[in-house]
């Protein structure tokens, strides 16, 4: 069927054409609308060049289109184009940031000068439930386009934001392939709940993470930070909102983009290095109580035994990233289709991550009043986990080798080892033990716009989203941990379904100097999650299915459901592009509150003043000068789905008989957590936009904080949901950017962003003004005891409650703490030590700066990140810098500036070490609380653009990038950017955790890539 026939019968096949007829054929086939004209007039080769009217520089990638057709091309690296069309045809010349022009084509070569469009430069910004001109915005938000997101090689989107936006803190994923990061916007707005922002993809709310989204499909991201921009999302906007817009086909000739990126990664351990065989022997030989050493072998020959468990587990990782996309169409129909494949082998052996993805978007306009917008995407990520144990580098002695003299694996608890209590994990791997995890994600939209009048449009957004998680684990019968049950097979699957619909009317009209935009909407979404898991024991080696097990060991599962509905409205008013005002109101109803508290109201009001638009403002060197102010409220809900109900567990049993036990005390009076935010801001551009400046101040006040309060465990219940207090976050954000050099051949730009946030707990509900809530140490603590967090009115919510370290007694090398009696004296008795509230762990100032240098076809880019004033509790030192307390694992080397006490009079950082040290010097205290300051070169890249138009390649870019190049820090661990950790309670990733003992190395990548445009 031809396009013309398809359009003629569009009234009968709207749905089919949206999903099939209008898809890939739209990319490849030009419209036949101009066929008759082409027959009547003889085509010829038209040539020309497009340049910047001000600088005279060629403009690359400009769309040159024969008006009324899809016959077009784009300019090459020299700004030149060639096009087969008749002389006299009207050419449309368009490019982002420039005014669109129409010219009549001539037979001779033409030069077209494009004028910069200062009113639409950085044109339209995607905001909540719509778009606005940047000039008319009154809220605090930042937009990142795709070119700002390409300097990091990662399959997870949140890692790409690190250091890019003021006020946005990102705890990156670890060095393990596919690991997720955690994003925190303008501080911590809640206590025990999630601090993750809301993610919205192509108008659909997807939750607290972006899912398995291919970063190459992203057109831009908008980060909403203040009440003026987030209040329209109501109860889900308290932690900020990130709006992702994926790529879309345009009315132009089909364009094919292909990219290939591959490279290697190496591990870096920062300053965290452990001793070799000789160093560890000398360490133990220095102990004053060597007679207590109980190793099976203890002699100087151990100095020559030096097996590197870290080298055994490490390798050069390998990363591949392939993407191809097709886009194009006509004014009636345009489409975008992409395929992607990402693969990464970790720097720790035995772990592989793969992600496959596709995306299809189309705009089909069968009538002038109707636009149909189907959107389908899918992905699958797979991890094969037979990972070597890199932590054996720390937990195993270098004196003990996993191999005997003949190169064979030694058994677990090998009598020939110095520490014969350890297992040889290579045995488990040799038996084929592994875990496989697969995540499937499918999202389908059927959206449409109905243009009722020129100023009134009805929009319908409808989405179905399914996520399936499948995990299987095999433990061979020969494995020590499963030998007693003759092996084990485990299976788990989770099916998450989300349904979302949003129906809204938009009003957009201009009355002389008055401009009004308004929105009225209804929104509904519900989610359900069903989990099934099973374990079976008694298997024959090599059989990895539950059906092959002899005994069912455990069966479990659960089903949770949740729903929310909302009505909301928003209105924007602009007078003469000078005076701006906006108001929004939203009412949310959520299923996890009691009947009397089920609905909550949220609002915002904001205003702006474009001073540069005033007639009396005569400073020609000022391009933009805007003042902004806003105030409003957003909310938060508990992560628990049923906190209002008293619940019983029917999964318990008593001697094999089903039993019912109380599992939760409900709170029907539990209500919405609300955050009120006031903010002011300044936007300014100077010297023909060569200097750019944004400043924001905010004050966020959260009331009715949701918290699971500990209660007596006599009934088997240890906590209950309550509204417990009030908290404040206040801070400033600054973004400065400029083009230091901007000539025909040279462009050197520099951008800096930084954020400062101060957090304070203002009130805890109750009768005791000195109340403290202590608990919740860290994300990875175990045998050495946790460093506990504390909540107290008047202090920030990210402080530890620790015994105060006073150093080392120069007389005898004993550890010292300050006494608890307020005398200021010291003690060597840990139980007498004073407990203090430490400094806040969150950084006082954090951000990043980026610089880009372009000369003709060559570009050089560097991206830095920094953090100042934060603290990190380095728990790993409690185990690996333990002064001899732990005698079954390796120990850290002392870094520069550290010293150990050896004789009377020594001024040392480390106390005297002894075998089985009983001084408690390695117990939790401020000794292990370290500065988290750092400066990091995140990426350094160089690229070159080639013109290969004679080979039908519009542009080819080759580039080389080094990532995680270096870090300057005093932190003694692997990386001062402590990786995000998964909080199983909330089901989200969180930032600013303890540096734990499960140490996965940081990675440094070296990537080579090629981008092709046809």
N, C-alpha and C positions, 0 to 999 in steps of 0.2 A: 504494500500500500504506500503510495507517495505521501509526502507531507501535506500536499494540497488536498488530497482526498481525505486524509485524516482530519484536517481542520474542518472541511466541509461537513463532516459527519460528527463533529465534536459533541453536539447535544446528545447523541446516543451513546457515546463511549467515553464519558468524562473520566470514570474511574479507571478504565483500561488504559486510556491514553496517558493518564497521570503516572501509572506504574510501568508501563511497557512501551507503548507506541511512541511516547514522548521522551524515552530515555536515551539509550545509546544512539539510535538513528539520528536523534537531534544533534548529537555531537558531530556526526560525520557528514550529514547531508546539509547542504546550503538550501535556504528557502528558494522556491521557484518564483517568488513574487517578481523578481527582476528579469525573468527569462525572456519575456517578449521584448523588453527594452534592449537586452543584449543582442537579440536577433536583428532588431531594427538598426542598431548603431554598432559599428565595428569596434571590437575591443582592440586596445593597444597597450603596450607596456608603459605605465605611468611611473615616473620617478620623482623623488623629492627628499628633502631633509627637514626634520623638525628640530628647532633649537629653542633654548630659553631666551625670551626677548630681552632679559636684563643682562645675563652673563654671556650670551652667545654660545653656551655649551650645548652640545647635542643632548637630546632627551631620549633615553633608552626605554623601550617597551611601550611607546605611545600607540594607542589603537587608531588605525586609519581604516575607515569603513565607508563603503559606498552606501549612501543614505538609502534606506528602504530595502536593503538586502543584507545578507550575511557575508558578502564578498568583502574581505578585508585582510589586513595583515598588521604586524606590529613593527616598529622601528628597531633597527639593529643597534649594535654597540656604538655606531657613529651617528645614530639618529636618523639613518636613511631607511627608505622603504621603496619597494617595487610592487606594482599592483596592476593586474590586467583588468582594464575597464575602459569605457569609451571616453574620449575627450568631451568635456561638457558635463560629465557626471558630477554630482555634488558629493564631496568627501567630508565626512565628520571626523574631526581630529580631537581626541579626548585622552586625558591622563589625570590621575589623582593629584590634586594640588594646583591644577591649572584650569583656566577657563576653557570650556569646550568651544571650538570654532568650526564653522562650515565654510568650505571654499569650493569654487568651481575648478575642476581639473582641467589642465591644459596639456598639450602635447609636449611642451618643453619642461625641463626639470624645474620643480618649484621649491622654494624655501618658505617654510611656515614658522612663524614666531609665536610661541605660546606665552601668554601673560599669566603670571602667578595669580591665583585666586585667593586673595588674602582673607576673604570672608568665609571660604570653605576649606582653607588650608587645614589639614587634619580634620576635615569636613564633619561628617556625621558621627556621633558617638553612640554606641549601643548602651542603653540604660534599661532600667527595669520596665519590662513590657513595652518596649518601643525604642525609638531613636530620637536624638535631639542634636541640633547644631551645637558644636562646642561652645560657641559664643553665648548661647542661651542657658548654659548649665549653671545651676546654683549649688550643686552638691560637690563633695570632695570625692574624686574618683581619678583613676589613672588607666590609661589605655596602652596596651602593648600590642604592636603589630607583629606579624609573623617573622619579620627580619630580626626582631629583638629576642626571638625565642630559639634561634638556631645555633647558639654557641655552646650548647650542652647536648651531649649524646645520652639520651635517657628514654626509656619507654613509658615513663610516668610523668604526667604533665606538671604536677606540683613542684617537682625538682627544677623546672625551667624558670620559676619565678624568683629563685634565690638571688637576692641583691639587686633586683630590677626595679622595685617599687618602694617608695618611702613608707614607713609604718607597717610594712609587711615582713614578718619574720618567718623564715622557712628553716625548719630542721630537716636536713636532707635525708634521703635514704642512705643506708649503709653501702659498703662496697659490694654487697651481694646483688647479682643481677635481678632487676625488676623490683627492688625494694622501694617502698613508698616513702614519700616525705610527708611532713605535716606543716600546714600553713596556719599562722596566727596573725590576725589583723588588729592593730591597735590594742594590744594587750589581752590579758585573760579576763573575759567578761563573766565567767562562771567558776564554780569550785570543782564539784565532782563530775560535772557533765562534760560534753564534748566542747572543745574550743575551735573546732574546724569550721571554716566558712561554708556557706551554702554555694553549691555549684549549679549553674544554670547553663544548659547547652542547647543552643538554637531555640530558646524560648521555653524549654522544658526543665522544670526543677528535677534534678537527678539525685540530690542528697548531699552528704558531707564529703564525698570524694567524686572525682570525675569519671571513675570507672576505667575500663580498658580503652581509652581514647588515644588514637594515633596522633601524636603531636604534629605530624606533617599535614594533617587535615585542617589545622587551625588557621583561620584568617586573622583573628585578633582576639584579645582578652581584655575585658574591662573589669577593674577591681573597684567595687563600691565600698566606701569606708565610713561615711557619716550617715546621720539619720535622714537627711534630705534625700539620699539615694537608696538607702536600705529599708526605710520604713514601709515602703510599698510591698515588701516581702514579709512584714509582720513578725510572727512568732519564729520565723526561721532566719531572720536577718541580724540577730544579736552579735554574731561573730563575723559580720561582713559577708559580702556576696561577690562571687567571681562569675562573670558572664562570659561564656565562650561562644564565639560565632565561628562556625566552620565554613570552609570555602564553598563558593557557589558559582555556577556557570554564568557567563555574561553574554550579552548580545554581540557576538563577534565570531569571527572565523574559528573553527575548532583549533584548540591549542592542546598540545601534549607536553606534559612535564614529566621527566624521569630523573630520579636521583639515586645515586649509589654512594654509600658511605661504609667504609670498613677500616678497622684498625686494631691495635693491640692495647692491652692494659696491663699495668704492673702494680704491685701492691706497695703501699708505703705505710710504715708503722709509726710515723712521727718520732717522738722521743722514747717510745715504749719498746725498749730492747731488754732481752733477758740474757742471763749469763751463759757462757759456754762451759764445757766440762772443767777446764782449769780454773776459771773464775769461781765457779760454784764450789769446787773443792776448797779453794783458798778461803772462801767465805765461811764454810763450815769449819775449816781448820782454825779460824780465828776465834771460834767460840770458846769462852772460858770453861764451859762444862762439856768438853769433848768426850769425857767418860760416859756421858748420857746418850751418846749417839748410838742408835740401835739398827743401823743399816746392816743388811745381810753381808755386804762387802764395804769395807772402809779402809782404804789404803791409798798411798800417793799415785798408784797406777791409774786411779780414776781421772787424774789430770789429763791423761792421754785419750780418754773416752769422750767422744764429742759427736753424738748423733744430733743432727739438726731436724727436729720434728717440724719446724716451720717450713723448711725447704722441702721436706717430704710432701707436704700438703699443698704447696704453692706451684703455680705455673704462670705463664704469660696468657692472660685472657684474650679472647678474640671476639670482636663485635662486628656484626653486619646489619645494615639497614638499607632496605630497598623499597622505593615507592614509585608509583606511576599514577598519573592522573590525566583525565581527558575532560575538557570543559569547552563550552561554546554554545551556539544556538542562534536564535533570531529574537526579534522583539516579542514574538508570540510565545516562544518556548526556548528555554535555556536549561542546560543540565551540567552536572558535575559528577564524575565517577572516579573513584580511586581504589587502588589496591596497595597494601603495605605488608611487608614482612620484616620483622626485627628478630635478631638472634644474638645471644650473648653467652659465652662460656666464661664463668667466673675465674678470678685469679686464685681461688681455692678449687682444687681439683674435684671433679665429680658433680658439678652443679651446672645445669644448662637451662636457659630461659628462652622460650620462643613465643612470639606474638604474631598472629595473622589478623588482618583487618580489611574491611571494605566499607565504603560509604557511597551512597547515591543520593543526590539532591536534584530536584527539578522544579522549575517554575513554568507552569503551563497556563496561558491566558486565552481560553477559547472565545471569550467575549470581553469587551472593554470593561465590563463591570465585575468580572469574575477572574480570580487568580487561584489556581490549584497548586499546592506545594507539597508533594509527597517527599518523604525523607526516610531513608532506610539505612541502617548501619549495623554491622556485626563484627564481632571479634572473638578470637580464641587465644588464650595464653596458656602455655604449658610449661611446667617445671619438672625436670627429671632430677631427683635429689638422691644421689649416692655420694654425698659430699664428704670429703676428708675432714677430719677434725683438726682445724687450724689451732684451736685453743690448746691442743696437746703441746704446742710450742711453750705454753706457760704452765700447763698442769703436769707435764712429764719431765723426768730428769734427762739431761743430755747424756748421762752415763748409760742409759738403757736404750737398746736398739730393738726395733720390732723384728729384726732379722738375726738369724744365727750366723755362724761363720760360713755356712754353705749357701747363704742367701735365702733360706727358707723362713717362713713366718714362725715366730715363737708362739707358744700358746698363751692364753690369758693367764694372768697371775703367775708369770714365769719365774721359777725359782732362781734363775740366773740373773734376774734384775736386782738392782739395789732396792727398788721399791716393788716388791713382789705382790703388792695388793692391787696393782693396776691391771686394767684389761688392755689387750692389744686390739685397738679398734679396726686395724686392717683385716683381722680375721672376719669380722662382721661384713666388711665390704667384699671380701673374697667369696663369701657364701651367697652373694647376690642380694643382700638387704638393700632396700630402696623405698622411696616414697615418690609417688607421682601425683601431681596436682594439676587439674585442668579447670579453667574458668571460661565459660561461654557467656557471651553477652549479645543480646539482640535488642534493637530499639527501632520501632516503626512509628512514623508520624503520618497522619493525613490532615493537613492544615489547608485552610482556604480563606481568602479575603473576598468580601462582597462590597463593592463600592456603591453605596446607596445614593450618595450625592457627591459632588466634588469635595465636600467638607465633612462627610460622615461615612465611616467605613466599619463594617462588622468583620471581626476576625475570629476564627475558630482554630484552636490548637488542640490536637488530640494525639495522645501518645500511649503506646503500650511498650513496656520494657521488661525483659526477662533476663535474669542472671542465674546461671547454674554453676555451682561449685562442686567438683567431684575430686575426692581424694582416696587413694588406695595405698596401703603400706604392707610390705612383706617383710617378715622376720623369720629367717631360716631356723629350722630345729636345732642346728648346731651352734646357734648364737647363745652365748652365756645367759643373757637376760631372758631368753625364751626356752631354754633347754628343759626347764621343769614342766613345761606344758607342750613340748614337742612342736614348737613353732607357732606363729600367729599370723593371721591375715586380718586386716582392718579395712573397712569401707565406710565412707561418709559422703553424703550428698546433701546439698542445700539448694533449694529452688526459691528464688526471690522474684516476686511479680509486683510491678508498680503500674498502676493505671493513673493517667493524668489527663485532665481536660480543663481548658480555659476558654471562656467565651467573653469577648469584650467588644465594646463600641469605642471608636476613637473619633474625636471631633477636632478638626484642624481648619481654622479660618482666620483670614486677615481682614481687618476693617481699617483701612487707612493706615495709620501708624500703630494700630493695635493688632496684636497677634495672640490668639488663644488656642491652646491645645488641651484637650480633656480626654479622660479615659474612665469608663465605667465597666466593671468586670465581675464575673463569677468564676471561681476556681474550685476544683475538687480533685483530690488525689487520695488513693489508698494503697497500702502495701500489705503483702502477706509473705511470710517466710516459713518454709517447711523444711525441717532438718531430720534426716534419718541416718543413723550410724549403727554399725554392727561389728562385732569381733568374734572370730572363731579360732580355736586352737586345735592342735593335733593335725599336722599336715605332712605330706611327703615332700621332700625338698624339690623345689622348682614349681610346685602347684600354687598359684597365686590368686585363686578365687575362693569365695566363701563356701561354695558348694563342695570343695575338696577338704574342708575341715571336719574333724571328727566330733568336736564338741562346741556348741554355741557358748561363747564366754560372756558376751554382753550385747544387749540390744537397747537402743535408746532413740529418742527423737522428740521434737517439739514443733508446735505451730504457734506463730504469733501474727497478729493482725493489728493494723492501725489505720486511721483515716483522719482527714482534715478537710474542712470546707471553708471557703472565704468569700466575702464580698468586699470590693475595694474600689476606690475612686481616686483620681489624681487630676489636677488642673495646673497648667502653666500659663502665665500671662507675661507678655513682653510689650513694652511701649517704646516704639521708635528705636529698637535694638539697644536702648540705654538702660531701661529699668526693668528688672526681672523679678518675678514672684512665682512661687510654686507651693502647692498645698496637697497633701495626700491623707487619706483616711482608709483604714483597713480593719475589718472585723474577722477574726479567726475563730473557728471552733475545732477543738481537737478531742479525740476519743480517750486520751489518757488523763483526763481530769474528771472530777465528780460533776454531777448534774448541775450544781449551783455555781460551779467555776468553769464550766466547759468553754465559755466564750471569752475572748479578750479583745480589747480595742487598742489600736496603735495609730499613730499619726505623725505628720511632719509639716513644718512650715519653713520656708526658706526664701531668701531674697538675694538679688545681685544688682550691681551697678557697674555698667561699662563706662568708666570715666572717660576713656579715650574717644567715646562717641559724642561727648559734649561739644557744642559749638565753641564754647569758651576755652576748650583745651587745645592749645596751640603747639604742643611739643611734638613736632613731626618725627622725632627719633623714637617716640613711644608708639609701638604698633598695637599693643594690648595692655590695658590696665583695668582690672576688674576686682571689685570687692565682693565677697560672699559672706553670708551668715545663715545659720540654720539651727533649728531645734526640733527634736522629735523623739519618738519612742519606738523601740523594737522589743521583741520578746524571746523567750526561750522555754522549752518544755523538757521534762525529764526524759532521759534515755530509756527508762523503763516503760513498757507499754501499758501496764495496768497498776500504777502506784496507788490509785484511789480505792482499790479493792483489797479486802482481806482474802488471802489465797491459801489454798491447801495443796500439798503435793501428793499426788496419787501414784507416784512412781516409786515410792518407798516400799520396802518389804520387811517382814519380820519372820525369820525362819522359813523363807520361801512363800509366805502367805502375804497377799497384797495388803498394804497398809496406807492409811491417810494421815499425814502430819501437817500441822500448820507451817506455812512457809513464808508468809508475809502478813504484817499488820498494815491494813490500808489506812489512808488518810484522805477522807472525802473533802476535807477543807484545803487540800493542797491547791495552790493557785499559780498563775503564770509568773515566771521570772521576767521582770521588766527592766530595760535599760534606757535611760533618758540621756540623750546626747546633745550638747550645745557646741557649736563650732563656728569659727570665723576663718576666712581664707583670703589670699591675694593671688591673682594670676597676672603675670606681666611678661610682655615680650618687648625687646628693644632692638633698635638698629636693624630694621628690616628683618626682624625675627632671628637675628644672629645671636642674641642673648635672651634666654628664657628662664623664668623664675616662678616657682609656686611655693607658697607658704600656707600652712594650716595649723591652727590650734584647736584642740578638742578637749571636752570634759564629759566623760561618760560616767553616769551614776546608775548602778544596778541595785534594785531593791527586790525583796522576796527571793533571795538566792536559794536555789534548789540544792539540797544536800541530803545524802543518806547519813543520818545521824546515828552513831553507835548507841545501842541499847543493851540492857542486860540480856545475856544469852540463856537465861533459865528456861525459856520456852522454846529454845532452838532458833529464835530470831535474834540476829545480831545488829540489825540496823532498820531504820524507818525513814521514809521520805518526809522531809519537812522543809518549810521556808524558814531559813535560819538567820538571815542578816542582810547587810547592805555593803556595797563595795564601790570604789571609785577608780577609774583610769583616766589620767589626763596626760597630755603630751603635745609635742610639736612635730611637724614633718616639713622638710625642706627639700625641694628639688631644684637644681641649678643646671642649666645646659647652655652650651654655646658653640658657635662655629668660629674657632680661633682663626682659621684660614679658610677663605671661600673664594677661589678664583676659577678660571676656566679649566685648569688642569688639576688643581689641588683642592682638597677639602679635608680639614682636620677639625673634628668635633670632640667635645668632652662633656660628659654628663655625670652629675653627682646627685645621689639621693641619700638622705639620712632620716632616721626617726628616733625620737626620745619618748619613752613612756614611763609614767610613774603610777604604780599600783598601790592601793591602800584599802584595807578592810575598815569600813567606817562603823559598822555596828553588828553585834551578834545578839539576836533576840533572846531575852532571858533576864534573870534578876541579878546575875553576877557580872559586874562591870569588868572584872579581871579574868573572865572566862578564857580558857585556851583549849583549842582542839588539837590534839597531837596524834599524828599517825600518817601513814602513807609515805613510806620512805623513798622508794625509787622504783625504776623499772627493771632492775636486774641486780638484786642483792640476795645473798644466801648465807653461807656459814659464818661469816664474820660479823653479822649483825647489821641491821639497817640504820641508815641515817634518816631520822624521822623528820617530816615536815610539821609545821606548826601554824595555826591560825589564831591571831590575837588582834583585837581592835587597836587601830592606830598604826599597824604595820602592814607591809605588803604580804600577799598570800603565797609568795614563792620563797619562803625562808625555811632553813633547817633549824632544828632545836638540838644542839650538840654540846657536848662537854668541850670546854675551852682549853685548847692546847697552849702550853706555856713554853715549850721547847725542851731542851735536854740539860740535865744537871751536869755542869762541867766537872763536878767533883767525882761522880761515880758513873756517869753515863745513863742514869735512870731517866725515864720519861717524866715530864712535868705537866700538870694541869693547874689551872687556877682554882683555889678552894671555893667552896660553896657558901662560906660564911661572910662574904663581902669584905674580907680583910685585905684582899689583893695579894695575899701570900699564895705560894704554890705548894703542891702536894704530889707525891708519887703514887698515891692511892686513887685509883680510877673511881671508886665509889664515892670519894669525897669531892670529886671534881664538880665545878659549877657548870650548869647547863645554861646556854645562852641562845638567844635568837641571832642567827647569823645575818650577814648582809644578803640582800636579794640576789637570787641566782640569775634573774633576767638581766640582759645587758642594758646599760643606761643609754647607750648610743649604738646604733647599728645601721648598716646600709651598704652601699656599693658605689663604685664609679666605673665608667666605661669610656673608652676613647677609641676613635676610629680615624684612620688616616687613609685617604684615597688619592692616588696619583694616576690619572688617565685610567687604565684598565686594571690597575693593581690596588688592592685594599689590604690594610692591616688593622686588626681589631683586638682589643684587650679588655677583659672584664675582671674587675677586682671586687672583693667583698671584705668587710671589716666589722668588728664588734668590740666595744669597749665597756668596761665596768661590770661585766657579768661574772658569775661564779659557777664553778663546776665541782660537784662532789665526786671525786675520783675513787669510787669504791674499789676498783681493780687493785689499787695499792694496798688495801687492807689484806688482800690475799697474796699479792706478789711483791709486796714491799713490807713484809710482816715482821721483820727483825728476828726471824727464826721461829715464830709461832707456828707456822705451817711447814712441816718437814716432809711433805709428800708432793711438792711441786717446785718448779723453778722459781727464781726470784729476779726482780728487776736490777739492771745496772743503775748505779747512781748517776744521775745526769749532771751536767756542768752546774756548779754552784752548790751541790749537795756534798755532805761529808758525814762519815760515821764516827762516833766517839770511840777512841781507842785507849786514851790514857788521861789521867787527871789533868785538868786545865784545858782540855780540848773544847773549843766552841764549835759545836757540830749541829747539823740539822737532824741527824738520825741517832737514836739512842743505841746503847750497846746491844748487840745481838747475842742470842744464846739459843741452844737447841731446845725446842719446845717452850719458847719464851712465855713466862707467866706474868709478865709485867703489865699486860693489857695495853701495851703501847700501840697495837694495831686495831684497837677497838674504835668504834665510830667517834670521831672528834673533829674539831676544826683543823686538825693536822692535815687532813685529806681534802680540805676545801681550797681549791686553787683558783687563780685568776683565769678567766676564760677569754682574755683579749687575744685578738688575732688580726692579721692582714693576710689575705689569700688572693693569689692570682688564679681565678677560676678558669679562665680560658684565654688562649692566645692563638690567633688564626691569621693566615695570610691566604689571599685568593687572587685569581686572575681570570678575567672575562675575555673570551675569544669570539670573534665574529666568523661564523662558518656558514653564512647564508648560502654560499654556492653549493654546499652539501645539504641544503634544506634544513639546516639547524640555525634557528634564530639567535640562539645564544648558548654558549657552553661556559660553565664556570668550574674551575678546578681549585681546590683549596686544601690546606693542611691545618689541622687544629690540635693543639695540646691542651688538655683539660686537667684541672687540679695541679697546676704547675709547681707551685710552692706555697708554703704557709710559714709566716713568721709569728711565733707564739712562745710563751713561757710555760704553757701547759705540758705536763709530763706524760700525758696519755697519747693515744693514737691520733686523735683529731679533736681540736677544741669545738668544732661543729658537731656536737653530740647527735648521733642519728636519731631520727624519730623512732618511737617505740609503739607497739600495738597494745592498746589498752583493751583487754578482753572484756572488761566490764561494760564499757561504753561501745565497744565495737568500732573504735576509730583510732587513728594514729595521732599521737600527741608529741609535743615538742618540749625541749628543755628538761630532759631527764637526767638521771644519774649515769655517769660513765661506768658501766657495769663490768663484770668479770668475763662475760661472753664476748670476747673481743674479735670482731671481724675486721680485717684490715681495710683501710681506705685505699682507693684505687686512683691511679693516674693513667689517663688515656691519651693515645696518639692516633688521630683519625685522619684519613685521606678520603676526599669526596669529590664527586663529579655531578653537576646538575646540568641537564639538557632541556632546552625548550625548542619544540618543533612547531 
